[in-house]
Amino acid sequence: MKVPQVALPRLGLGMAALGRPGYINLGRDSTFGKEGRDIETMQSQANLVLDTLFEKKEIPWIDCARSYGLSEKFVGEYLKSNKISPEKVYVSSKWGYTYVADWQVSLEKGAPHEVKDHSVANFLKQLEETDELIGDYVNLYQIHSATFESGVMDNVDIHKALHECREMRGWKIGLSVSSPKQDQILRRAMEIEVNGKKLFDSVQCTYNLLEQRPGPALLEAYNAGMDIIIKEGLANGRTLRHDRVEVYAKMLDCAPDSLALGCILAQPFHPRVLSGAVTPEQLESNLKANEVCETLKSDPALLEAIMKDCLMDSETYWTDRSNLAWN
């Protein structure tokens, strides 16, 4: 079935922190406590945030992944139970990782919460799983965390399978990237074609006040016609603890999260930005980033100053991220 194509909104809700009990965002205990993260509780919390999204956005956008616990199940059941038609929502998801944490918040040291497999066999398996849960709604299907090491960038069979998925189902095809090599992976992705047509319609990239290295590559991708999606816009909560972010937020009379996301929205590569909110209040504050964006666009010198003041070394950023604990 071909899903009606809807324009990708500027702000959406990522399900990484709502679809499973554990994640690396800072301070999850303050929201969920150390207990009470069973499936029913997490699904109820997801529904509350989704309710707010649908109240606040004309066309809501929800981003899932096979490895975000039960995110596709939660979203699929929400959309169907509320009788939401496919043309009234934008849904993106990802394949490539399998969730293996068995609904535990934390695991023994070194044990993975998700396992990567970018093979054709796993793509076809996870494609069917996604299709069963949210297939009527999917607009965009993305490789989850594409890397040179996984082989997906040079696997012609995968490229053909993705192209066929787009042709048969009408789903756009994208990739998400992580690591200090995000810009290199993106530039390689822009070169990939199948039957004379560019394979990737979008990229989902980590970019925020702390990690700005991919900026030039994202502008190149935007100018080449790709949709730019930004994940981890709050750096898993780290920007909210940055003293300069607090100073500028007070100056602009806005919340630190609104400032951080507004700075991203104001970038010249016209990004779409995902919120990682886990409460209605967090989502409402995140959505105010649109207003901050307009303020910053009218004062480019201030935007430049904020970006310079908060910038981190990319390698250090990713090292620090790798040390964040699941909680």
Buried (B, 14 or more C-beta within 10 A) or exposed (E): EEBEBBEBBBBBBBBBBBBBBBBBBBEBEEEBEEEEBEBEBBBEBBBBBBBBBBEBBEBBBBBBBBBBBBBBBBBBBBBEEEEBEBEBBBBBBBBBBBBEBEBBBEBEEEEEBBEBBBBBEBBEBBBEBBBEBBBBBBBBBBBBBBBEEBEBBEBEEBBBBBBEBBEEBBBBBBBBBBBBBBBBBBEBBBEBEBEEEBBBBBBBBBBBBBBBBBBEBBBBBBEEEBBBBBBBBBBBBBBBEBEBBBEBBEEBEBBBBBBBBBBBBBBEBEBBBBBBBBBBEBBBBBBBBBBBBEBBEEEEEBBEEBBEBBBBEBEEBBEBBEEBEBB
